[in-house]
Amino acid sequence: MDRLTKDALLAAYSNGQRCFSAVNLIGVELFEVDLRQIDLQGSCLDDCYIPYGNLSLARLAGASLIKAHLGDVNLYGADLSGAVLKEADLGRADLRGASLSGASLAGANLSGADLRGATLHGADLSGANLSGAKLEGADLTQAVLNRCNLFRATGVDLDQSRCDRTTILPSGHNYGR
């Protein structure tokens, strides 16, 4: 995996390049960056700092974003299937229509995130904070929600998801009580 600097990435992107698959961007700082439709499939963005960025329609399938700072980021329609977002901060992120199938979001902060119409089929949301998240039309089929906090989340449909007694429902009560 080739290491890519912030300056090299932004220069290539501004020259029209969109494909940056399997690159190393660990710890890169991209505050308020506009990288719409970028392809970072299989790339490593662990500990990256991209708050307020625009990554709408980005391809991030299989990417590693462990402990990434993605607060208020626009990931509208992005493909994050199979991505690893353990302990990532996605507070208030726009994930409308995003594909997060099979993604690992264990311990992630998704408080206030907009996940309307997102696909989270088989995603691991163990210990994730989804308090105040918007989940209308989100597919949570087979999603693991153990220790997940859904307090004040809206539009939650848990019919096909996997919850246990440690799951906090939008009402504030634990699942199964």
C-alpha positions, 0 to 999 in steps of 0.5 A: 500500500503506497503512502500518499500525502495530503498535498499529493492527493489534493493535487491529483484530485484537482487534476481530475484523478478520482481513483486512489484505491489501496493507498495509505492515508493514515492520520491525514488531515483533510478539514473541510475538503471536497472529494466528491466521487473519490474512489478510496476502496481498500485504502487505509484512513485510520486516525484521519481527520476529515470533519465537514468534508464532502465525500458524497458518492465516494467509494470506500468499500473495504476501507479502514477508517479506524478511529477516523474523525468524520464529524459533520462529513457528507457521505451521501450515497457513499459505498462503505460496504465492508469498511472498518469504522471501529470507534470512528466519530461520525457524529452528525454525518450525512449518510443518507442512502449510503451502503454500509452493508457488512461494515464494522462500526463497533464503538462508533459515534453516530449520534445525530447522524442522518442514516435515512435510506442507508443500508446497514445489512449485516453491519456490526454496530456493537457499542455504537452511539446512535442517539438522536440519529435519523433512521427512517427507511434504513435497512438494519436487517441482521445488523448487530446492535448489542450495547448500542445506544438508540436513545431518541433515534427516529424511524428505528425498525428493529424487526430483523436486527440482532439486539440483546438486553444491553441495547438501549431503545429510542425510549431509553429502555433496554431491549426486551423489557 
